[in-house]
Amino acid sequence: MKADLREIRDTPDRATAEVALTVFVDKYEAKYPKAVDCLTKDRERLSTFFDFPAEHWDHLRTKASLSHNTARLMVFRLVMSAAKTWCRLKGESQLPRVIAGVKFTDGVAEPTTPDHRAA
């Protein structure tokens, strides 16, 4: 069961995580209905880290990031901690983009389209 949970957590993108979760549900629903209910009830919040740069996922996956705000707070705290110990944070160059509100899908920044409205 632990290996199947890690399979969900360590997938490279949201779509693969959804497939792994479906496999988990099919495999364990009868024996562990409460665990399956907990995972399926919080499936969106559990995959919030996919909305951030892929370089940050290792840090976010190990913390209970349940929303964009808590994930941003954790990234900030990681940066502050790294600054104290001179330990570099993976993907630190991505932080300005996160702060600017760039949308990330499966860890990759979505391309921005210029605004072509007339003045």
C-alpha positions in Angstrom: 0.0 0.0 0.0 2.9 2.4 0.8 4.4 1.8 -2.6 1.1 2.6 -4.3 0.8 5.8 -2.3 4.3 6.8 -3.3 3.4 6.0 -6.9 0.6 8.7 -6.6 2.9 11.2 -4.9 5.9 10.8 -7.2 4.2 11.0 -10.6 5.6 13.5 -13.1 2.3 15.3 -13.8 -1.3 15.7 -12.6 -2.8 13.4 -15.2 -0.6 10.5 -14.2 -1.3 11.1 -10.6 -5.1 10.9 -11.3 -4.5 7.5 -13.1 -2.4 6.2 -10.2 -5.1 7.4 -7.7 -7.8 5.6 -9.7 -5.7 2.4 -9.6 -5.2 2.8 -5.9 -9.0 3.2 -5.3 -9.8 0.1 -7.4 -7.2 -1.9 -5.5 -7.9 -0.8 -1.9 -11.5 0.5 -1.7 -12.9 -2.8 -0.4 -10.2 -3.3 2.3 -9.5 0.3 3.3 -12.6 2.4 2.6 -11.7 5.2 5.0 -8.2 5.6 3.5 -9.6 5.7 0.0 -12.3 8.1 1.1 -9.7 10.4 2.6 -7.6 10.5 -0.5 -10.5 11.0 -2.9 -12.1 13.7 -0.8 -8.9 15.7 -0.7 -7.6 14.8 -4.2 -7.4 18.5 -5.4 -5.7 19.8 -2.3 -3.2 16.9 -2.4 -2.1 17.8 -5.9 -1.7 21.6 -5.4 2.1 21.2 -5.8 1.6 20.6 -9.5 0.7 24.3 -9.8 4.2 25.3 -8.8 7.6 25.0 -10.5 8.8 21.4 -10.8 12.0 22.3 -9.0 10.0 23.1 -5.9 8.0 19.8 -5.8 10.5 17.9 -3.6 10.1 20.6 -0.9 6.3 20.9 -1.3 5.6 17.2 -1.4 7.2 16.7 2.0 5.1 19.4 3.7 1.4 19.2 4.0 0.7 22.0 1.4 -3.1 22.1 1.3 -3.6 25.4 -0.6 -1.9 27.9 -2.8 -1.5 30.2 0.2 0.1 27.6 2.4 2.3 26.4 -0.4 3.5 29.9 -1.1 4.2 30.4 2.7 6.2 27.2 2.7 8.3 28.3 -0.3 8.9 31.6 1.5 9.9 29.8 4.7 12.2 27.5 2.7 13.9 30.5 1.1 14.4 32.1 4.5 15.8 28.9 6.0 18.1 28.4 3.1 19.4 32.0 3.5 20.3 31.3 7.1 22.3 28.2 6.4 23.6 29.1 3.0 21.9 26.1 1.5 20.6 26.7 -2.0 16.9 26.1 -2.7 16.3 24.1 -5.9 14.6 26.3 -8.4 15.2 29.6 -6.5 15.2 31.4 -9.9 11.5 30.5 -10.2 10.4 32.4 -7.1 9.9 35.7 -8.8 7.6 34.0 -11.3 5.6 32.4 -8.5 5.3 35.7 -6.7 4.2 37.4 -10.0 1.4 34.9 -10.3 2.7 32.9 -13.3 0.4 29.8 -13.7 2.3 26.5 -13.6 0.7 23.3 -14.9 2.4 20.1 -14.0 5.4 22.1 -12.9 5.9 24.0 -16.1 5.1 27.6 -16.5 2.2 28.2 -18.9 3.1 30.5 -21.9 1.8 34.0 -21.6 0.1 35.7 -24.5 0.5 39.4 -25.0 -2.5 41.6 -24.6 -3.5 43.0 -28.0 -6.3 45.3 -26.9 -6.4 48.7 -28.6 -5.5 51.7 -26.5 
